[in-house]
Amino acid sequence: MTKPEQASPDTESRNGAVPAAQGGASARRASARRTIGLVALATLAGAAAGALALYGMNHLSGNAPVAQSSAEPAATATGPIPDTATADCAASVVRARGLDGLAKGELAALKLATEPRRLPNLTFTDAKGVSGSLEDFKGRIVLVNLWATWCVPCRKEMPELDHLEQVLGGPDFEVVAINLDTRDPDKAQRFLAEIQVRHLRFFADPQTRSFQALRSVGRGFGLPTTLLVDRNGCELGFLAGPAAWGSPEAQALVKAAVAGR
């Protein structure tokens, strides 16, 4: 039986054709290079898309995450955190220890303070456009929550926060939920009206300065981000991601924080 003729280098040069086996290998190498290129581009695009979408991955139309500034140092969960504490925040660590047994169930992910940490003076505006800051709440226990309408976990969390404010809000405690939508400033208020959130005061920071400020001290990794703050503006606890803030566990923890003074 006659064997099939195999192309030799001389045959290839004369005919200008690539042998089938060699041509298939070349095609596979080219395809692999294209795939690697696409993956690299996708990775770079994802890195530049913005730190705000870590927990809330679904973006609704009309809103987009804020792009991360390459000039700003990235803060990570394991990286060094700048020491922003002052002497009057030392007591916050002691108070946080008193809450340790209450960070359970629906609040098991809450990280209570283990070192003194004064939080940045976050700035925002209210529903009428009047400027305010975290400093305005000094003397009260505050639950600061950063959220956006494009963040699906945030949207689900708002009724929980509203219920917590309804039950415990008053002279000693307030939920300060700061919206970070960067487009259509009325969208967030329309959303809250649609889901019948009636007890939270509206605060907004479309420039996302509050998120960047928290990120600079290792407390801004994504949305939602929530911090329990004592009467001196010092951190009592930090939670990255959503939680059932209207639950009995959350109410018990906030009550203990208020009573701890």
N, C-alpha and C positions, 0 to 999 in steps of 0.2 A: 504494500500500500504506500502510495506516495504521501509524504508528510506535507502539511500546508507550508507554503513558503513564508519565511519570516523576513521582515524588512531589516536590512543592514544599514549602517550609517551611510554607505555609499548610495544605497537605494533611496534613502530619505533625502539626501542632498540632490539626487537627480530628479526626483519627482516633486520635491517641495512639500511633501506630506509628512506628518508626524505619525509614527506607529500608533495603533489603537491603544496599547497598554500604556505607552509613554504619554499619549494625549490625555488618557483618563487620569493619570497621576497628576499631570499639570493642571487639569481642570479642578481636581480635588484640592491641590495646594492653593490655587487662586481663590476657590470658594472659602477655604479656611482663613486665608488672609482677609477676605472681605468680612467674614463673621467676626474675626478678632477686632477689626477696625470698627465695626458697628457696636460691639460690646464696649470698646473703649470710649466711643463717643457717647453712648448711653450712660456710662458711668460718670463721665465728666458732666453731662447734662443733669444727672441726678444730684451730683454734689452741689451744683450751682443753683438748683431749683429752690433752695431755701430751707432753713432749719425748722421752720414752723410746721412742717407737714409730717413730723416723725410719728405722732400718734394719730392725727387725723389725716388719713391718706386720700380721702375723696374730696375733690375740689368741685364746688358747685359753679355754675356759669356766673360770670360777672365778678368773680373774686379769684385771687391767686395768692400763693404764699409769697412772702417777702424774700427777695434774693439775699443770700448771705454775702456780706462784704468780705472781700479777700484781705482787706486791710485790718479787719478785726480779729484778734486771736480767738481761735476756737476753744470752747470750754467743753470738756468731756466729763463723764461720770467718774472716770478714774484719774483724770488729770489734776494738777494742783489747783486749789481754789484760793484766790487772793484773800488775805486776812483783812476783812473790812469791819471787824468787831471793835467795839469800844468797851470801856470798863462797865458801863451800865448794861451791857448785853450778857455779862457773865451770869447773871441771875436767870436768864432765859434757859440756860442749859439745865439748871436745877429744876425749873418749872417743867421743862420738857421731860425730865426723868419721872416726874409725878404723873405724866400722861401715858407712860410706857404700857401699862396694863390695858389701856383703852384703845390702842392702835391695833385692832383685831377685826376679824369678820370682814365687813365691807371696807374697812380702812386698814387692812393688813399691809397694804403697800405704802402707807404713810411712813416717811423717814423722819423721826424726831431729832431735834437738834442735839448734837454731841459736842459742839464747839460754839463759842460766842460768834454771832454773825449779825451785824447790822445790815439791813437790806437797803438798797439804793432808794432814794426818794422818788418813787415812780410818779410820773405825771400823766394827766389825761384830761378830758373835758366831759362835762355832763350833758344831759339831753338838750340843754339850752346853749351849749357851746361855751359854758363858763369853765375856766381852767381850774384844776384841782390837783392834789398830790397826796401821796401816802402820809405825808406829814400832817395833813388835815385831820387824820384819824388818830393822832397820838392821844393816849389815855384810854383807848378802846382796844379790845381784841378784834382783829380783822382777819377774815378769810379772803385772800386775794386770789382771784381766778382769771387767767388769761384764756380767751376763747375767740372763735371766729365762726361765721356761718358756713364756711366751706369745710369745716372740721366736723365730721359726722359724730364722733364721740362727744364733742362739745355740745352739739345740738341736743343730744340725748341727755346730757348732764344738766342742762339749764333748769328743767322743772325740779330736779333734786335740790339745786342751789336755791331756787325760789322758795321751796318748802322749808328749807333750813332757815332762811331769812324770815319767813312767815312765823315760824315757831319761836325762834330765839332772837330775832333782830330787835334792837333797842339801844338804850344809851351806852351799854357796855359791849355790844357786839354788832358787827355788820358784815354782810357778804359784799365784797367789792369786786364785781365781775367786770373786767375791762375787755371790751370788744376790739379786735385787731383787724377788722376788715379794711382793706386798703382802697376799695372802690365802692361807690354807691353808699354814702354814709347813712342813708335812711333804711337800707336793707336789713340791718341788724334789728332796728327798732320794729320794723314790720314783722320780722320773724318772731320776736318776743311777744308781740301782740297776737299773732296767729296761734301761738301755743299757750296763750293766756298766762304768761308770766306777769304777775301784778305786784310783786313785793320787792323785787330788786330795783334799785336805782340804776339808771343807765349811765355807763361810763364808756368812753371810746378813746382809742389811741391809734388813729389810722396811719401814723408815721412809725408805729411799732417800736417807739423808743423804750417803752417799759419792758418789752421782751428783750431788746438788746442790752438794757441795763441789767436785767436779771441774768442774762447769758454771760455777762462779763464777770459775774461772781459765781458762775457754775450752776445757775438755777434756771436756765432757759434752754431746754433741749427740744421741745416740741409743744404741741397743743393737744389737750388742755394741760396747763401747768397751774398748780394750786399751792399756796403757801399759807400757813397759819402764823400770824404775826402778833406779837405781844404788844402791850401798851406803850412800849418804848421804841417800836419799830424794829424789834429784833425777831429773828426767826425762831419759831417754836417747832415747826414741822414743814415738810416739803413732800409733795406728791406729784410725780410725773405720770400723767395719764388720767383717765376718768375714774370716778368713784361715786358711790351712792351717798352723796352728802346729805340727803334727807333722811337717811336711815337712823334707827335708834342708836347704833354705834357712833355715828357722827355727832348726833345730838348730845350723847353722853360725854364725848370728848370735848366738844365746845363748851359745854356747861362746866366741866372741870377746869378748862383753861380760863374761863371767866372768873370762876371762884378762886383760882390760884393767885390772882392779882400779882 
